[in-house]
């Protein structure tokens, strides 16, 4: 499954589309130029258990690294992924 990215102004999403329908998404806001707040992650029941949620977070981490952005994982799923993946901490926003 191909993960796509769409950003409009200070809102964006990483998502998977099947037959024109979004079946998985991770929604974020960008309140500052170098800050991404992951607000929500959702994967349709039909495709759960295939690590797609993790791949969405991985895509955000890759994007953050490329664009020198720090991530605030407000979403409980994204926070759990960050807690389990110490190698993602380089993009974790520290106050």
Contact map, one row per residue, 1 for C-alpha under 8 A:
11100000000000010000000000000000000000000000000000000000000000000000000000000000000000000000000
11110000000000011000000000000000000000000000000000000000000000000000000000000000000000000000000
11111000000001111000000000000000000000000000000000000011001000000000000000000000000000000000000
01111100000001110000000000000000000000000000000000000000000000000000000000000000000000000000000
00111110000111100000000000000000000000000000000000000000000000000000000000000000000000000000000
00011111000111000000000000000000000000000000000000000000000000000000000000000000000000000000000
00001111111110000000000000000000000000000000000000000000000000000000000000000000000000000000000
00000111111100000000000000000000000000000000000000000000000000000000000000000000000000000000000
00000011111100000000000000000000000000000000000000000000000000000000000000000000000000000000000
00000011111100000000000000001110000000000000000000000000000000000000000000000000000000000000000
00000011111110000000000000111100000000000000000000000000000000000000000000000000000000000000000
00001111111111000000000000111100000000000000000000000000000000000000000000000000000000000000000
00001110001111100000000011110000000000000000000000000000000000000000000000000000000000000000000
00111100000111110000000011100000000000000000000000000001001100000000000000000000000000000000000
00111000000011111000011111000000000000000000000000000001000000000000000000000000000000000000000
11110000000001111100011110000000000000000000000000000000000000000000000000000000000000000000000
01100000000000111111111100000000000000000000000000000000000000000000000000000000000000000000000
00000000000000011111111000000000000000000000000000000000000000000000000000000000000000000000000
00000000000000001111100000000000000000000000000000000000000000000000000000000000000000000000000
00000000000000001111110000000000000000000000000000000000000000000000000000000000000000000000000
00000000000000001111111000000000000000000000000000000000000000000000000000000000000000000000000
00000000000000111101111110000000000000000000000000000000000000000000000000000000000000000000000
00000000000000111100111110000000000000000011001000000000000000000000000000000000000000000000000
00000000000000111000011111000000000000001111000000011000000000000000000000000000000000000000000
00000000000011110000011111100000000000011110000000001001000000000000000000000000000000000000000
00000000000011100000000111110000000001111100000000001001100000000000000000000000000000000000000
00000000001111000000000011111000000001111000000000000000000000000000000000000000000000000000000
00000000001110000000000001111100000111110000000000000000000000000000000000000000000000000000000
00000000011100000000000000111110000111100000000000000000000000000000000000000000000000000000000
00000000011100000000000000011111111110000000000000000000000000000000000000000000000000000000000
00000000010000000000000000001111101110000000000000000000000000000000000000000000000000000000000
00000000000000000000000000000111111100000000000000000000000000000000000000000000000000000000000
00000000000000000000000000000111111000000000000000000000000000000000100000000000000000000000000
00000000000000000000000000000101111100000000000000000000000000000011110000000000000000000000000
00000000000000000000000000000111111110000000000000000000000000000000111100000000000000000000100
00000000000000000000000000011111011111000000000000000000000000010000111100000000000000000000000
00000000000000000000000000011110001111100000000000000000000000000000001111000000000000000000000
00000000000000000000000001111000000111111000000000000000000000000000001111100100000000000000000
00000000000000000000000001111000000011111000000000000000000000000000000011100000000000000000000
00000000000000000000000011110000000001111100000000000000000000000000000001111000000000000000000
00000000000000000000000111100000000001111110000000001000000000000000000000101100000000000000000
00000000000000000000000111000000000000011111000000001000000000000000000000000000000000000000000
00000000000000000000001110000000000000001111101100011000000000000000000000000000000000000000000
00000000000000000000001100000000000000000111111100000000000000000000000000000000000000000000000
00000000000000000000000000000000000000000011111100000000000000000000000000000000000000000000000
00000000000000000000000000000000000000000001111100000000000000000000000000000000000000000000000
00000000000000000000001000000000000000000011111111010000000000000000000000000000000000000000000
00000000000000000000000000000000000000000011111111110000000000000000000000000000000000000000000
00000000000000000000000000000000000000000000001111110000000000000000000000000000000000000000000
00000000000000000000000000000000000000000000001111110000000000000000000000000000000000000000000
00000000000000000000000000000000000000000000000111111110000000000000000000000000000000000000000
00000000000000000000000100000000000000000010001111111111000000000000000000000000000000000000000
00000000000000000000000111000000000000001110000000111111100000000000000000000000000000000000000
00000000000000000000000000000000000000000000000000111111110000000000000000000100100000000000000
00100000000000000000000000000000000000000000000000111111111000000000000000000000000000000000000
00100000000001100000000011000000000000000000000000011111111100000000000000000000000000000000000
00000000000000000000000001000000000000000000000000001111111110000000000000000100100000000000000
00000000000000000000000000000000000000000000000000000111111111000000000000000000000000000000000
00100000000001000000000000000000000000000000000000000011111111100000000000000000000000000000000
00000000000001000000000000000000000000000000000000000001111111110000000000000000000000000000000
00000000000000000000000000000000000000000000000000000000111111111000001000000000000000010010000
00000000000000000000000000000000000000000000000000000000011111111100000000000000000000000000000
00000000000000000000000000000000000000000000000000000000001111111110100000000000000000000000000
00000000000000000000000000000000000100000000000000000000000111111111111000000000000000000010000
00000000000000000000000000000000000000000000000000000000000011111111100000000000000000000010000
00000000000000000000000000000000000000000000000000000000000001111111100000000000000000000000000
00000000000000000000000000000000010000000000000000000000000000111111100000000000000000000000000
00000000000000000000000000000000010000000000000000000000000000011111110000000000000000000000000
00000000000000000000000000000000111100000000000000000000000000111111111000000000000000000010000
00000000000000000000000000000000011100000000000000000000000000010001111100000000000000000011100
00000000000000000000000000000000001111000000000000000000000010010000111110000000000000000011100
00000000000000000000000000000000001111000000000000000000000000000000011111000000000000000001100
00000000000000000000000000000000000011100000000000000000000000000000001111110110010000000000000
00000000000000000000000000000000000011110000000000000000000000000000000111110110000000000000000
00000000000000000000000000000000000001111000000000000000000000000000000011111110000000000000000
00000000000000000000000000000000000000010000000000000000000000000000000011111111000000000000000
00000000000000000000000000000000000000011000000000000000000000000000000000111111100000000000000
00000000000000000000000000000000000001001000000000000100100000000000000011111111110000000000000
00000000000000000000000000000000000000000000000000000000000000000000000011111111111000000000000
00000000000000000000000000000000000000000000000000000000000000000000000000011111111100000000000
00000000000000000000000000000000000000000000000000000100100000000000000000001111111110000000000
00000000000000000000000000000000000000000000000000000000000000000000000010000111111111011000000
00000000000000000000000000000000000000000000000000000000000000000000000000000011111111000000000
00000000000000000000000000000000000000000000000000000000000000000000000000000001111111000000000
00000000000000000000000000000000000000000000000000000000000000000000000000000000111111111000000
00000000000000000000000000000000000000000000000000000000000000000000000000000000011111111000000
00000000000000000000000000000000000000000000000000000000000000000000000000000000000011111100000
00000000000000000000000000000000000000000000000000000000000010000000000000000000010011111111000
00000000000000000000000000000000000000000000000000000000000000000000000000000000010011111111000
00000000000000000000000000000000000000000000000000000000000000000000000000000000000000111111000
00000000000000000000000000000000000000000000000000000000000010011000111000000000000000011111100
00000000000000000000000000000000000000000000000000000000000000000000011100000000000000011111110
00000000000000000000000000000000001000000000000000000000000000000000011100000000000000000011111
00000000000000000000000000000000000000000000000000000000000000000000000000000000000000000001111
00000000000000000000000000000000000000000000000000000000000000000000000000000000000000000000111
